[in-house]
Amino acid sequence: SGYLSDPFSSEEVLMAVQRATSFATLLATLLDAGFDLSAPAEKDGANAGRCWRIKQGKFVAGALWDCPGQLSCLRFQTRKGFFAQEWGMLCVYRDPDSDVYSQAWTLFQSCATSDEMRRGLVH
């Protein structure tokens, strides 16, 4: 077995860690650098699949992956297996009381596929 290495990404992450003054600034720096965040995949060793960045105007609001996973946000993380879907994994970068989180929660619970979720987020 082996591992994948991406020197560009490794350097960007290291720089973000070195500049961070708190966990919140670390997350903001990674998002600004173009990285997306998620809860751990629902199944150990699962492929992360494709990822779509969710934007609200010019602000990054979250990310959706088409691999089994759960709904999460940056403020808290539910236990593994809660709020999970076989078709996708979603991390919302807005507070749980925001309109974006509310819409994402509703869609994540009601959609049958990641394609349906993406279409719902556009409207």
C-alpha positions as CSV (number, residue, x, y, z in Angstrom):
1,S,0.0,0.0,0.0
2,G,1.1,3.6,-0.5
3,Y,-0.2,7.1,-0.3
4,L,-0.8,10.1,-2.6
5,S,1.2,13.2,-2.2
6,D,0.6,16.6,-3.7
7,P,3.5,19.0,-2.9
8,F,1.5,22.1,-3.8
9,S,-1.4,21.2,-1.5
10,S,0.9,20.1,1.3
11,E,2.7,23.4,1.1
12,E,-0.6,25.4,1.1
13,V,-1.9,23.5,4.1
14,L,1.4,23.9,6.0
15,M,1.4,27.7,5.3
16,A,-2.3,27.9,6.5
17,V,-1.4,26.1,9.7
18,Q,1.6,28.4,10.3
19,R,-0.5,31.5,9.7
20,A,-3.5,30.5,11.8
21,T,-4.0,32.1,15.1
22,S,-7.1,29.9,15.9
23,F,-8.9,27.0,14.5
24,A,-11.5,29.4,12.9
25,T,-8.7,31.3,11.1
26,L,-7.2,28.0,9.9
27,L,-10.6,27.0,8.4
28,A,-11.1,30.4,6.8
29,T,-7.5,30.4,5.3
30,L,-8.0,26.9,3.8
31,L,-11.4,27.9,2.3
32,D,-9.8,31.1,0.9
33,A,-7.0,29.0,-0.6
34,G,-9.7,26.9,-2.5
35,F,-9.8,23.8,-0.3
36,D,-13.2,22.4,0.8
37,L,-13.9,20.8,4.1
38,S,-16.0,17.8,5.1
39,A,-16.8,15.3,7.9
40,P,-15.1,12.0,7.5
41,A,-16.5,9.8,4.8
42,E,-19.3,7.5,6.0
43,K,-17.4,4.4,5.0
44,D,-13.7,4.0,5.9
45,G,-11.5,4.2,2.9
46,A,-14.3,5.6,0.7
47,N,-13.4,7.5,-2.3
48,A,-14.3,11.2,-1.9
49,G,-15.8,11.3,-5.3
50,R,-16.6,14.5,-7.1
51,C,-17.0,17.7,-5.2
52,W,-19.1,20.8,-5.9
53,R,-18.5,24.1,-4.1
54,I,-21.6,25.8,-3.0
55,K,-21.6,29.6,-3.2
56,Q,-24.0,32.2,-2.0
57,G,-23.2,35.2,-4.1
58,K,-19.5,35.7,-3.8
59,F,-19.3,33.8,-0.5
60,V,-18.4,30.1,-0.2
61,A,-21.3,28.5,1.6
62,G,-20.4,24.8,1.6
63,A,-19.4,21.7,-0.5
64,L,-21.2,18.6,-1.7
65,W,-19.5,15.3,-2.5
66,D,-21.1,12.4,-4.4
67,C,-19.9,9.7,-1.9
68,P,-21.7,8.2,1.1
69,G,-21.6,10.6,4.0
70,Q,-23.4,12.9,6.3
71,L,-24.5,16.5,6.7
72,S,-22.2,18.6,8.8
73,C,-21.3,22.2,9.5
74,L,-18.3,24.0,10.9
75,R,-19.9,24.7,14.2
76,F,-20.6,21.1,15.2
77,Q,-20.2,17.5,14.0
78,T,-22.9,14.9,14.6
79,R,-21.9,11.3,15.5
80,K,-20.9,9.1,12.5
81,G,-24.0,7.7,10.9
82,F,-26.4,10.5,11.8
83,F,-27.9,12.6,9.1
84,A,-26.3,10.3,6.5
85,Q,-27.1,9.6,2.9
86,E,-25.7,6.9,0.6
87,W,-25.6,9.3,-2.4
88,G,-23.7,12.2,-0.9
89,M,-21.9,14.1,1.8
90,L,-22.5,17.8,2.6
91,C,-20.6,20.3,4.7
92,V,-22.2,23.7,5.2
93,Y,-19.9,26.6,6.1
94,R,-22.7,28.8,7.5
95,D,-24.2,28.8,11.0
96,P,-27.0,26.2,11.7
97,D,-29.5,29.1,12.1
98,S,-28.8,30.5,8.6
99,D,-31.1,30.3,5.6
100,V,-28.4,28.4,3.7
101,Y,-28.1,25.7,6.4
102,S,-31.9,25.4,6.6
103,Q,-32.3,25.0,2.8
104,A,-29.3,22.5,2.7
105,W,-30.8,20.5,5.6
106,T,-34.2,20.3,3.9
107,L,-32.7,19.3,0.6
108,F,-30.3,16.8,2.1
109,Q,-33.1,15.0,3.9
110,S,-35.5,15.0,0.9
111,C,-33.3,14.4,-2.2
112,A,-32.7,11.0,-3.6
113,T,-29.4,11.8,-5.5
114,S,-26.5,14.3,-5.5
115,D,-27.8,15.5,-8.9
116,E,-31.2,16.3,-7.4
117,M,-29.5,18.1,-4.4
118,R,-27.4,20.2,-6.8
119,R,-30.5,21.2,-8.8
120,G,-32.3,22.1,-5.6
121,L,-29.5,24.3,-4.4
122,V,-29.5,26.3,-7.7
123,H,-33.2,27.3,-7.3
